[in-house]
Each structure stands twice: as C-alpha cells, then as structure tokens.
Amino acid sequence: MSRPISILGVPLDLGAGRRGVDMGPSALRVADIHGKAHELGCDVEDLGDVDVQIQETQDPGNPKLKYLREIKATCETVRDTVAGVLGRGRVPVVLGGDHSIAMGTIAGASKHFHARGEKLGLVWFDAHGDANTPESSPTGNIHGMPCAVALGVGAPELLSISAHSPMIEGTRAAIIGLRDVDAAERAIIRQTGINAFTMRDIDERGMRAVMEEAIKRASNGTAGIHVSFDMDAMDPDHAPGVGTPATGGISYREAHLAMEMLADTHRVVSCEFVELNPVFDTRNGTARLGAELIASLLGKRIL
C-alpha cells in the first residue's frame, strides 16, 4: 500500500540567477501531481505554499551570499514543516523553487532521524555540483551551494540551518548527472566525500549500474533515503523548462529507471523536485515530466 504523502510548495527564486522558478510549484500542480498520486493509492494532503519574499522588495545584501537572510528564513520554515510531516508518519514531497530550498528539506529530514539516533542517506540528481562556497562561487547565488551545505561545507550562516552538521555524511551520499561543474567545486566535491557520477559514468556504465551503487551507498546504515532532483539533470531536449540548462543530460527513460529503482527500495522517506522554470518551458512539458517522475518515485510501474 502506498504511503501517505504531504505536498509542500516552496516558490523561492532568490537563490537563482534567473527569475521564474517561483512558478514551479504551480506548474507541477497544473501537471496533476495530485491525480497521479491518487491513482497510486496515496493518501495526499497539500500543505499549500510557504510564504516567500520576492526580489523586487528585498536588498540582495552580501554579493557573495545574495538574499541570505530571506533564503535562510525560508529554509528554516521548510525544515520545521518537513520534520513535522515526517513526525506524522507521512512522506514530504517538496516542490521548488530553486535548489537552495534543499537546505531546508534535508535539514528537516535529518532533524527527524537524528532525534531518533538514525542517519539519512542522499541521492542528488543535478547537472551542476551545487557545491560552491561564498569564496568559490562566481555568482554569489546560493542555489549553487546547497549540496555542500548538506554535507557540512559552507558559510556558517547556512550550516546553522541545521542543528548538526553535516546533515548527511558524504559516505552515505551520491550525486548523479554531473556535466557542468565549476573548477573550484571539484576540490569541494572531493572534500565532502560524496560519490559523484558524471554523465560519462552513465554513458559507460549505464544508469542501472550507477543507481545500484548510489542506492547501496545511500542505504548503508541509514533509516532511509532523501531524493533531491534538479530538473536540469535532464537533457534539455526532454526538459527545456529549467533556469540553467546544460546539454547532454539524462534521458527520459534513464530518469524513470532511476526513480523506479529508488521506489523499489521502499526506503525513500522524503524528496524535492526543483529548478522547474515555466518561463522557458513549452506547454508545461517539463512540469508534466516532473510530475511523471514523482509518480515513478512514489511507485508507479509499467505493469
């Protein structure tokens, strides 16, 4: 029987360089994520959207950590909401928004399991490393930092979103789909200890072998797996509606296989799908793909 899920929208775009990802939660709802989950037998509740600030009313502040105060406040709200959802025995499904919201989602899931003396695993899908720090970032956009923060590297102000750091140990984490990594990020990725799979790894080994290794790593001594899916992990031919597209990404079937394999583990405890930008989409196609991937992660099967 499918587990109960709680949908939470986080229409935050302050961490991104391009506007538009604030419309992501609405686009995913229009793509009928509720109906797809109901078809799977899920008990679905929608918690609505977190209140967020918009750029026009805020000062970006520190150019190395743009909109720090506003992003941190949003992530703290997400943290507490996600921890509460897990405490009620439900699976939080978080809809972004830019990828900086992952600091809140993962902090909330980690908080829940840490209080029980348990650990959390992570499988992160992304074209980019999201492992910059204020010192290494060429833009100061915080959506390029959340993976490092979750693994214990970054600005103290961001690390403090969680009561303990790292939120997830690098030895229990994997990132999949890398193909556009800043030079300074490479050393940071190695520092965190995360297992990083580039598109070359997928090309040479296939998605099945990559996912088997990633799942094994994220399951090792953990109570469950958090899935963080940046829609720009997909090839732009399949997902044009993202803010920072990079050619040569994950294919439609590779992505569904990854979600299906994760669902087969019955160990996914929380997830987020982020960086969907309807401004660049075609007839909401990227949102429809996102909703389909969420359904596969929730257990939808071909037969």
Secondary structure, DSSP 8 states (H G I E B T S, - for coil): ----EEEEEE---TTSSSS-GGGHHHHHHHTTHHHHHHHTT--EEEEEE-----GGGS---STTSTTHHHHHHHHHHHHHHHHHHHHTT-EEEEEESSGGGHHHHHHHHHHHHHTTT--EEEEEE-SS-----TTT-SS--GGGSHHHHHTT-S-HHHHTTSSSS-SS-GGGEEEEEE----HHHHHHHHHHT-EEEEHHHHHHH-HHHHHHHHHHHHHTT-SEEEEEEEGGGB-TTT---BSS--SS-B-HHHHHHHHHHHHHHT-EEEEEEE-B-GGG-STTHHHHHHHHHHHHHTT----
